[in-house]
Amino acid sequence: MEKGKFKDKLKSYLVRCNAETPPFFKKLRTVGVVIAAAGTALVTAPVALPAAVLAIGGYLIVGGAVASAVSQAAIADAHADCEDEDGDDYGGMAPIAN
């Protein structure tokens, strides 16, 4: 991938993150942050916990972080940035004819 294209994709992602987020995804983002915080509390507990509990805490951190990141990238306008370099909305692929 060319460096210019990478910067364009990164800029597009940052624009998406700053766009208006639908209410459902705002709630999902909050739930993701709470889950990640709970996992962090388990992993950093000042008492000795079984390895299984620490592993679950790690999975909670990852799951919460992914849910929050994906929810932040969701935008209210579904067709805001779907157009590609070639001018169509198909991502370089032809539409399927029925």
N, C-alpha and C positions, 0 to 999 in steps of 0.2 A: 504494500500500500504506500502510495506516495505521501510525503510529509504534508503537502497542502491538503490532500483529501482527509488525512487524519485530523488536521486542525479544523476543517469544515465540519466533520462528524462530531468532534468534541464541542465545537461552538453550538451545533444543532442540539446536542444533549443539554448543554447549559441553558439554552433558550427554553427547552422543554421544562427544565426544572424550575425556571422562573415564571412559567405560564400558570394560569389559573388551574387549580386541582379540583376535580369533582368532590362533592361531600363524602361519598363512600370511601374514596381513597384517602381523604383526610383522616377519617376514622381508622382506616386500616393502617395508616402511617403511625398514628398514635398508639394503636395496639402493638405494632411492631417495636416501637421504642420501649413500651412497658415490658414486653417479652424479653428484649435484649437487656433491660435493666435487671430483670429477675434473674436471668442467666449470669449476669455479672456479679450479682449479690451471692449466688451460689458458688461461683468460682473463687471469689475473693473472701469467702467466709473465714473468720479468724480461728475457726475450730477445724479439727481434722474430720473430713468427710470421706465416705467411701468413693472409690474411683468411679463407680457407675454414676453417682450423683454429680461428680465433677464433669464427666462426659456429657451428661444431660444438660448441665449448665452451659457447656461449650456449644452444644447444638442449639440451645435457646438463643445464645448470643448471635450465632450465624443466621438462624431463621429470622430473628427480629430485625437484624441489619438488612437482610435481603428484602424482607417485606417493606421496610421503610424506604429503601432506595427505589424499589419498583413502584411503590405508591407515589413517591415524589415525582417520578417521571411521567405519570399518567396526566393527560391533559383533557380539558373539557371539550375542545374542538377536535373531533376525530380526524379531520382531513387537513390540519394546520400545516404539517410538514411531511406529507406523504409523497410529494412530487419529487421525482429523481432528476438526475442530470439530463436524461434524455427526454424529459418533459411528460412522461406518462406516470400513472399511479401504480404501476405493476412491478416496480423494482427490477426492471430489465427483463421480466418474463411476460410472455403473451398471456392474455386472459383465456380461460378455458371456455370453449364454445359448447353450448348444450345442444 
